[in-house]
Amino acid sequence: MKYQNNPFKKGTFQLQNLLLIVMFGIFIIPLTAQNSNYISNKEPLISTPFIALPLGAVQSKGWLETQLKLQKEGLTGNSEMIYSELGSNSAWLGGNAPDSNWERPPYYVKGLIGLAYTLNDNELKAKTQKWIDWTLNSQQKDGNFGPTTNSDWWPRMPMLTVLTDYYEATNDERVIPFLTNYFQYQFKTLDKQPLFEWAKTRAADNVEVVIWLYNRTGNAFLLGLIDKIKGQTYNFTEIFSNNTFISGFTNDFLPKHSVNVAQAYKYGPVFYQKTKDVKDAAVFLKGSSNLKPYHTQITGMNSGSEMLSGNASIQGVELCATVERMFSNEIATRILGEAAIGDELEKIAFNQLPGTLSDDIHQHQYYSVPNQVQSKKGGNQFAQDYDNGILPGPYSGFPCCRFNLHMGWPKYVQYSWMATSDNGLVATAYAPTVVKAKVANGEDIIITEETNYPFEEQIRFTVATKSEVIFPFKLRIPAWCPKPVVKVNGVIQKGVFSGSYYSILRKWKKGDLVVLDLPMEIKVSNWVNNSVGIERGPLVYSLKMDENWKQINKHTFDGKDFSEYEVFPANAWNYGLIIDVENPNKSFEVVKSAMPENPFELVKTPIHLKIKAKKIQFWGLDANGIHASEPPLSPLLSNEPEEEITLVPFGAERIRLTYFPVIGKPKAKITSVFKDEFITNETNNWVNFGGSWQQQNGKYYAHSTGIKGVKSIATTTDFSDLIFDATVTILDDNAQAGILFRINNASDGADIYQGYYVGLNTNGQIVLGKSDNSWTQIKSADAVIKKTTPYHLKVVAKGSAIKIYVDDMNIPKLETTDTTFQSGSIGLRGFGGETIIFENVSVKKI
């Protein structure tokens, strides 16, 4: 039994009637079907395929419950002792503690309430209640609420979500009139006090609650409020669809801020419920696809430190962005019913989230990095940099993630099961859980999901019901699994397709058993400098690192250790893999051990991959001594002896190596002719050092994100005598940009490279210089260089002779001789200012 493939998008439930084929007949389930057990969208809103279950309907088991309990014993359960913003003097409790009147307490409570009711923990419920009661009692006559010292719309948005969860868990009759009064205030006030900054980018969170309330009250003004809010937001449907994060907002950081991007993923689906615009429905997966070539890491998360930062091995992912992206996926799944969105959710949840938390959840990292070979205090060369930004501790980085992290696991549990529009149930994301819900005509049912997934390949669902009942039970079949198998009471089902939902409509009775087998194969993905990443099922694998934790700031609360640490490797990490990239399963041995209580504890994690490798002796830390250098260009040779190394799940480590060079015969570099058309959404084969880079419609955009000396190197090139042409447009005053040639050993940092640079400066100069990890100016000339004006820049380098031309290709603006560097790669560079546009880049050998 299955849903027929939908021509709109494989795996979706939208835009047409759904044909359900069953062994005893054909059923037509209309798009307008409404669940009679749970509140669904009212007209004129679209009918969604799935409906959220009340908080507490799904509870965790096994390893997932362990994570929630660790949160209670760790950061979540002790936050009110650790952070002054959450103490009794918090502005969200009527006090005046510094920095407590904005987003920090609402962030925390958004996770706390989920943890409290998912664990059904009275102690945590009591902690939650004081925040709820103060918030409900804070409402003013005009309908506004919250601390009177802050009138920003944004910090109230996460608290609105808290109140919807609270109402569904408790049915507290105060919530509905409270929200109604607030939204009436918002409707009246937005014209004179419009959304700005964070609220303008995150307004879909607000609208999600407006829709929730409309479905319970039917108040027509709420539909007008949706339109009013939409008119004041960034149009993220257009931004995601056209991939204009960089090109469309050259000097506006908000649309490219990684947390805003993570939250904006839900923009299209949320507004689609009212607009019914197919573009809004399609934009979630289109945006994900558009960002993938430029700003997506192997865990499925967009990089962002803090702006979109490319897919380099040493660019970070912010913890706030991780939990917000998970929440966006959960909401989008409910509205769209796309199986692929659940695949993305699991990959982020099983890798990125635990990989940013200590295994006992007493510490967090503000940023985590794919090739984070150590966590050392110091500058990371990030746009928004913090010297403790990659250190595990309670105060890592800026004070937002320490408050926002708490919702990650609880909301994963909450949305792992949903009701369906045809009075059934759907498992949207997998882990050990138990769900208690109503199906069919209100019959109570319990389904227990027993599994160690993603650390095993089988998931078992046992049905418990008082009497026999007919309803559809839907399973998400991941796209990564080529040979899924579904069994009902031992009978193999037909028509199970990867990347879709499979539906079983039958008469269910107590003890019925559904088994989902998801065989996992090893997959190789390609990354910076032709390095490879290793995946198996939804898990990403990294080199096993022996971690040496060094306490640098002691923090103890109630006798519990919440100290800050540096973490160093106790073993070598500079390995290249000996791997058959076409048939990687032959290269690995999969080693399984007993399932522990906590599979994200390094010494106990139950899956290991073993593979042959060789050390690469010249590969080490980059110039700042904090991060590894980018992996050397693969394939490459190594004369070191062959060794066997072990890979472990990404989420089981706090330091790691995830992008590996490949040992093999090197490929010849480009030495005669090089040209890049910068075709939209094609893979970016340049290696970027700092900033945000994106190619689109023949242009290559470089956004500095405030970093001086961002550069992009074509590492597959090697030119000596050359003619290098490029069109350069500088969009800012007091800025410089140009081209690099004969480059070797580039790394993050303004002048960290060996080779030559020629730049145009809007202060009125053409400058030629060189760097051997420190800048030396060779020659300059005065010139009128205007911002927003394209200039044809040309370098002719033959032997020691270097000639620089600007627009006039007959008379050089600069001529000199220098013998320091003979050959190397070509590149592009910006220094100062925000945005540069490069076009018509071509190089040829003389």
N, C-alpha and C positions, 0 to 999 in steps of 0.2 A: 504494500500500500504506500502510495507516495503522492506528493503534489507534482503535477505536471510542470515541466520547466516553463518559466514565464518569459516571454520574449522581451519584456522591458529590461529585466536584469536577472541573470541566473540567481536563484535563491530568494528572490523577493516575493512579497505577497501583494504588491500594489498594482493598480491600474487596470486590472481585469478581473473577471470572475475566476475563481480557482477550481480546477477540476480535480476532484479527489477520487482516485481509483481504489476500490477495495475489493476484496475477494468475493463479496456478495452483492456487488452492485456499483452504480455510479451515482455520486452525490454532487450536486452543484451548490457550492457555498458562495453566496453573493458577497461582493465587497462591502455591502452595507450591513452585514451581519453584526449584531451587537451582543456582547456578553451579558447575560441576564443575572449573573452572580456578582459582578464587579462593575463599578461605574466606568462607563466608556465615554468617548467623545460624543457630545450632543451636536445635532445639526445647528449651524451649517458646517461644522468642522468635519473633516474626513474621518471615516472609521478606520482605526488602526488595527493591524493584524493581531497585535499583542496588547495586553493590558497589565499594568503593574499590579503586583500583589501587595497587600498591606505589609508595612514593616513588621517583622516578627513572624510572618507566615513561613519564611524559609530560615532554617537554622543550620549551622555548620556542624560537621562531624570530622573526625580524623585529623589529618594534617592541617586542614583549613581552620578547624576549631582551635588548634594549637596556636595559629597565628593570632587569632582574636584574644585568646587568653594571655599570650605574650604581650599584646598591646595593653591589656588591662594591668598586668604586672609591670609593664614598662612605661613608655612615654605617655600613652593616653591616660592610663589610670593615675599617673603622678604629675600630669601637666600643671595642675593648679598649685602644686608646691614649687615646681621648677620655674614657672614663668609668672612674673609679677602682673602681666596684663590679664591673667586669669585668676588672680587672687580676689579676696573679698572687696578690694577697693577698685575693681574693674568698673569702667564706665558702663559696661553692659549689665552691671549689678547696682548701678546708681552712684558709683564712686568716681574718682578722678585720677586713677593711676595713669602715668604717662603712656601714650601710644595704645591705650586700651579702648578708644572710642571709635575705631575703624573696623577693619575686616578680621582682626586676629581672634577675638572671642567667637564671632559667628562661625569662622572656619572650624575652630575647635569643636564647638557644639554640634556642628553638622556631622562630624565623625563620631563624637561621643554618643549621640542619641542612637546612631546606627549600631554601635558596639553594645550599648546597654540593652536594647530590645532584641538584638540578634542573639546575644548570650542569655537573654532573660535574666539579667543580673540586677537585683534590687539596689545594691550599693551604687552602681553606675546610673541607674534610673533616678535615684535621689540626687546625684550630682547634676544630672540633666535638668531635673525639675526646677531648681532654683533659677536657672537661666531662662527657662520657659516662662515661669511665673513672672519674673521681673519684666521680660519682654512684653508679655500680654498686658501687664499692669502699666506699662510705660506709654500706652497709646494716649495721644493728646486729643483735644476736642476736634481738631481739624482732620484727625485720622492718621497723622504721622506717628512714628514710634521710634524708640531707640534713644541713644544718648543725644541730648539737646545740643551738645557741643560740636556735633558733626551733622551737617545737612546733606552729605553726599548720598546719592541713590545707591551706589554700589554696595557698601557694607550691609545694607538691609537685604540685598538679594539672597545671600546664603542663609540668612536667618529666615527668610520666607520658605526656603526649602526645608529647613528644620521644622517649621510649624506644620507643613503638610505631612511629614513623616510622623510627627507627634500626634496629629489628629488621627491618622490611619491606625496608629498603635493604640490610641486611648479613647477616641471619639469625644475628646474634651469639647464641650459645646461652645466654649469661648472662641475657638479658632475661626470658625466661619464668619461671624460678624466682625471679628478683628480684621481679617483679610479684606472683607468687603469694604470696611471703612478706610483702610489704607489705600486700596486701589481707587476708591472714589477721590481720595486726597491726591493720589498720583495723577489721575485723569485731569483734575482741575489745575494742577500745579505745573505739569510738564511744559506747557507753553511758555510760561515765564521763567521756569527753572529747568531747562532741557538737560537731557543726558549729556555727560561729558566724560572724557578720558576713559577710565576703567568701566564705568557704567555703559558708555557708548559701545564698547567692544563686547561686553558680557551680558547684554540685555536679553539674550535668549533664555538665560536663567530666570529672569524676571517673568518673561512671557510663559514659560513652562508652568509657573505657579498660577498665573492669570487663567490659563486654560484649565488647570486643575480645579480652580474655584468655579469657573463657568460651568463645568460639567456637574457641579453640585448645587448650583443656585440658578443657572440659566439667566442671570442678569445680563441684559443686552449691552449695557454700557461697557462690559468687559471686552466685547468684540471690538468696540471702538478704541479701547485702550490698547489692544494688540496693534491696531493700525497706527496709533499715535506713537507707540514705542518704536515700531518698525521704521517709521519715518525719521527717527532721530539716531538710528544706529548706523554703523558701517554696514554696507551691503556685502556681507561675507559670501553670499551666493555668487555674486559677480567676482569677488576676490579669489575664492577657491576655484571657481570654474575657469577663470582666465589666468590664474596663477600670477596675480599682480601684487603679491605681498611686497616685493622689492621694487619692481618697475612702476607700480602705480602709486607708491607712497615713499618717494625718495627721501623726504625729510620728516616723515611721520613714523615714529617708532611703534606706535600702538598696534597697527595691524600685523606687524611682524614679530611682536613680543611673543615668546614661545608659550606662555601661559594663556595669553589671549587667543592664540591660534588653537590651543587645545580646547578651550571653552567654546570657540567659534565653530568647531566641528558640528555642534548641535544646532547651529543657527538655521541652516536650511531645513532639516527635518522638523524642528519646532514650528517655524513659520509655515511650512508646508501644510500643516494641519488646517490652517485657515486659507492660505493662498490657493491651495490645490494646484500649484504650479509645478509641472514635472521637473523643471530646472531645480527647484528647491529640494525635491525628492532625490534627484540624482547627484547633488553636489557633494554629499558626504564622501562617497567612494571616488568621485571624480577628483575632488580636492586631495584625497589621500594619494591617488595615482599621480597627480601633478607635482606634489611635494616630494615624492619618492626619489626621483633622480638627483635631487639637490640637497635635501635637508632631513632625510630619514635615516636613522641608525638601524642596526640589525635587530634590535628589540621591537621595532615597529614604531618607536617614538620619534617625533621630530626633534632634532637637536635644538638647543636654545640656551645660550649662555650670555645674556638672557634672550637676545634676538635670535631668529633663525640663523644657524651657524654652520650650515654645510654638513657633509657626512664624513669629515675627517675623523681619524681614529682617536684624536685627543680633544674633540669638542664635546662639551657636556650636555646632559639632559637634566633639567631642573625637576626636583621632586614634586613641586606644585603642579607642573605641567603633566606629570605622570598620572596623578590621581584625578586631575580635571579631565584629561583625555579619556580615562576609564569611564568617568561619569558621562561624558558625551557619548561614548559608544553604547553605554547602557540605555540611555534615553533614545538614541537613534535606532537601536534594535527594536525597541517597543513600537516605534512609529513606522519603521520601514520594513521590518521583518527580513532584513538582509543577513544571510548566513555569514558573509564575509566580514561583517562588522563584529560578529562574535569571535571569529578567528583572530582578528586584530586585538580584541579585548583580552583574550587569553594570553596572547604572546606578550603583551605589555604587563599583564598581571603576574605571570609566572617568571618573568625575567627582570624587567626594569624595576618593578616595585620592590621585590625582596632584595634586589642587588643594590638598593639605595638605603637599606636598613641593616643594622647589626642583627645577628641571628637571634638575639634575645630582645630586640626592638627597644633597647635602651639608648641607642644612638641612631642618628640619621645623617645622611650626606645631602647637602644642598644640591650639588651636582654629582652625577656619576658619569664615567667616561668609558668607552669600549676598551681602550688600551690604557687602563689605569693601573700601571705597574707598581705604583706606590701612592700612598696618601701622605703627602708632605706639605707642611705649612709653607706658604709663599705664594708669589704671583703666578697665576695660571695662563696669562695672556688672553683672558676672556674679556668680552666687551664689558660685562658687569662682573667685576672680579672681587673676590674676597679671599684673604690669605688662608682662611680655614674652610673655603668653599667645597673642598673635596675630602675634608676630614670627618670621620664619624664622631659625633658629639651631640649634645642637646642644643647647641647654639650655632650650628654650622650655617654659614652664609647669612643672608638677609632674613629678618624675622617674619617670614610668611610660611615657608614649608614646615616649620616646626609646629605650626598651628593647623595646617591644611592636610598633612599626611594622614590624619586619623581616619578619614573616610574611605581610604583605598580598599582595604579588605572588607569592611562591613557592607559597603555598597556592592561589592562584587557578589557577596552572598545574597543580598537583598534582591538583585536583579538576575540571578542565575536561573531563576524560574519565573515564568509569567503565565497569566491566563491568556487564552486565545479568544478571538472574536466569536468562534463557534462553540463556546462553553467547554473548551478543553484545556489542556496544560501543555506547555512547551519548556523544554530544557534548553536554555539559550547559551549557557556557559557551564563548563563541567568542573566538578570538584566534589568531594564527599559532603553531601547535604541531606536534609530531610525537609520535604515541603508538605504542609497541611493546607488544603484548599478546597474550594467548592467547584464541582463540575456538573455538566448536564443541567438538570433542573434543581440544582441546589444541594445535591448529595455531597457529603463530606468524604474526602479521600486523603490518604497519606501515601506518598511515594518516597521511599528511602533509596538514596543514591549511594551505593557503596563502591569505592574505588580509591586507588592511590594515584590516579591520573593527576598530572601529566607524567608521573613517574612509573606508570604502567599503561598498558595499551587496551585495557578492558574496563568498561563501566557497566555496573549492574543496577537495575532499577526494580525494586520490589513493591508491588501494589498492595495496599491494605484498604479495604472498603467493607462497610457493614453488609451491603447487598450488591448484587450484580448491577453494573451501570455502564451504559454506552456513552463514550466520549472519545474525541481524538487526542492522542498523545503524540506530540511532535518532538523530534530529535534533530539537533543541528549536526550536519555531517561536514566536518572541516574539509576545506579545499586541499589541504596539504596531504590528505590521506587518499591514496589511489585505489585502495581495495577495502572499503569499509564493509562490515558485515553486521546486520541486525538480526537477532533471534528473538522470537516470542515463544516462551515456554519450550525452548529447544528447537523450534522450527525456523529455518533460515527464510528471511523475507526477500522478496524480489524488488527490483527497481530502486535500489539505494544508490544515490548519486552523490559524489563529492561536490562540495560547494553549494549545498541546498539544504532544505529541511525535509525530513522524511516523516510522514504522518501515518499513524496506526489507528484506525477507527475500528473498534471492536467492543464487544461486551466484556468488560473487565470484572474480575472477581478477586477475592482475597488470595494472595499468594502468587498471582501472576508475576512472571519474571521476564523482563526485557533485558537483553544483553547486547551492548554495543561494543564491537571490536574495532579498534582503530590502529591497524599495524603502522608502525613508524619506520620510516627509512631516513637515512642520512642524506642531507641536502647541502650543497655547497653554494654559497652566494658570493658575489664579487664586490670588493670594496676598494679603498684607496690604493693606488699604485699596484693594481691587480692582485692585492691581497685577498684572502678568502676568509669567510666566516662559516662556521659549522652549526647546522641546525638538525634536530631530530624531533619530528612532531612539532609541538609548540615550544619546545625548549631550545635555547641557544646555549652553546658550549664554549667554555673558555679554558685556557691553560690552568691546571691546578697549581695554585701558589701557596706555599707555606707562609702564613701570615705572622709577622712579628709586630705585635701591638705595643706601642710606647706611649704611656700616659703623659700628656703635656699640660693639661689643666684638670685638676681634680674637682669633681662636683659630686657631692653625696647628699641625698635627700632621703630622710627617714631610713637611714642605714643602707640605702641602695645606691649602687654605683651608676652614675650617669656622666662619667668623666669624658673629656675630649681626648682623642688619641691620634697619633700618627701611626700609619701602618706601612711596614716595609717588607719587601720580599726576602724570604730566607733561602730561596733557590733561584737558579738562573731562569730568565724569561725570554731571552732573545733567540727564539727558535723559529726555523722554517719547517713547514710540513713536507714530508715525502708522501704525496697523495695523488691518486688517480682522480682528477677532477671530473672526468666523464663518468666514472663508476665509483663514487667515493665509498660505498658500502664495502668494497673489497679492501679498502685501506684501513678500516677501523675494526677493532674488536670491542663489542658492547659488553660491559661487565655490570651485572646487576647484583645487588646485595639486599639484605632485609630492609624493609621500609621502617625508617625511624619515626619517632614522634614529630620531629622537625626536620624535613628534608632539605631545608636551607642552611643547616649547620654543616660547615665544610667537611668536618671529619666524619660525618655520618651520612652524607648525601648518597642516595641509593643507586645512582646511575653514573658510571664512568665510561669514557671512551678512550681506548688506547690506540696510538698511532706512532709510526716511525717519524723521526725528525732529526734535524741537524742544527747545531748552534750557528749563529751568524755573528761572528766576533766583532765586526765593525759597527753593529747596530747597538746603540745605547740610548742614553737620555739625551734630550735636546739641550739647547744652549742654556736654558734657565734652570736645568737640573731638577725639574719637577716631574715632567712628563717624558714618556718615551718619544723618540723621534718617530716620524711617520714610517711605517714599514717600508723597507727598501723595495724598489721596483722588482716585481716578479715576472717570470721565474728568474732565479739566480743560483749561482753555484756556491757551494760551501765545501771546504776541505776538511771540516771537522768530522769526527766519527759519528756514525749513525747511533741514535739513542731511541728508546721508547719513552714517550711522554704520555701524560694522562690529562684528559679534559674532563671538566665537571660542569654542571649547570651554572649558567651566568649568575643566577640569583643566590647561589651558595657561597659567593665570594664578595669581599669588599674591595680587594684589588684583583686585577685580572689582565689577561691578554686575550683579546677576542678576534682581532684581525691579524691573520698569520701570513707571512710571506710563503711562497711556494718554492721548494728546491727543484731545480731543473735547468735545462739549457736556456740561457738568456735569449730573448728575441732581439733581433736587430732594431736599433733605434732609428727614428726618422732623421735622415741627414741631408736630404736633397730638397724636398718641397713639403711645406706644412701650410695647411689652411683650415680654418674653422668657420663654418657657416652659422654657428650658434642657432641651431634649429630648435624651436620650442619643444620642450619636454623630452628631448633626446638626452641620453646620458652625458653628464659633464665629465669629460676625461682629464680635466685639469686637476691639479692638487692645490687646494686652497689653504692659505695660512692667514687666518684672521678674517673677520668680516663675513658678510653674506654675499654670495655670488650666485647669479642666475642668468641663464641664456634664454632669450626670447626674441623671436622674429628678427633674427640676424644680429641682435645686439647682446652684448655681455655686460650685465649690470654688476657693479661692485659697490656694495654699501658697507661703509667702514664700521658701522655700529660704534663709532667713537674711538676705534683703534687706529693709531697712526702706523702707517707702513703695512697695510694689508697687501697681500700678493697672491697671484695665481700662476702656477708653474706647469708648463706642458712637459712633464718629466719623461715622456717617451721620445723627446727630441734631443738631438745632440748636433749643434751647429758650431762651426768655427768661423769661416769666412761666409758672410751672409748679407742679404738685403732683407730687412724687416720693416714691413709696412703695417700701420694701424691707424684707424681714425679714433681720436680721443676727444670726448666731450666731458668737461668738468662742470658740475652743476652748482658749485658753491664758491664763495669768495675765500681767499686765503687758503687755497687748496692746490695740490700738486698731483699729477698723475702722468704715467708714461709706460715705457717698456723696458724689460729686463733682457739681457742677452749674455751668453756664455756663463750660465748660472749653474752652480753646484752647491750641494749641502744646504739647501734652503730649509728654514725652520720658522716657527713663530717668533715674532719680534721684528721691529721696524727695519733693522739693518742686519738681520741674521741670515746671511747668504754670502756666497762668494761669486762675484761677477760684476757686471756693469749695469748701470741704470741711467736712462735719459728721461727727464721729466719736464712737463710744461707746468708753469706755476701762474695762477691767476693774479699773483702779486707783480707779474711783469717780467718773468725770467724763463729762459730755457737753461736747464742745468744738466751737466753730464758728470757722473761720479762713479765710484766703485766701492765695493764693500768686501772686506775680509772679516766679516762679523763686526765691523765698525766702519762708519762712513768716512770716505775721503772724497772731497769734491775735486774734480779734475779741471773743469772749465765751465763757464756760464756766459750767457749773452742776454742783453735786454731784449724784450719782445712784448708786444701787446697780446696778451692771452685773456680772452673774455670768457666768463662763465656762460654756459649753455651754448657755446659756439663750437661746432665740430672742427677739429684740426687734423690734417693729414700729417702724421709723424712718420719719418723714415730714417732708419739707421742703415748705413753701409759700412761694414767692418771687414777689412781685408788685412790680414796680418796684424801689424801694430797700428795701422791707420784706421781712424774712426771719423766718419762724417755724419752730421745730423742735419736733416732737412725738415722744415715745417711749411706745409702748403706749397711753397715754391720748390719744385723738385729739380731745379737747375742750379741753384746757388745754395750751398750749405750754410746753415746758421752757425754751426760750430764745426771746427776741424781740429783734430789733435792726434797724437800717437801715444799708445800705452801698451806695454808688453806683459802686464800682470797676469791676465787670463787669456787662455788660448781657445777654449771650447767649452760647451756646456748647453744646458737647456735654454729655451726662451720662456718669457713670462710677461706678466702685466702687473702693475703696481699702482696703488693710490697712497697718498700721504697727506693727511689733513682733510678737512671737509667731510662730507657725508657720502655723496654718490658720484660715481664715474660711469660713463658708458663707453665701452670699447666696441668697435666695428671693423669690418674689412681687414681682419688680421691675417696676414700671409707672410711666409718666410721662404726664401729660396737660397740655395747654396750658390756662392759665386764660383 
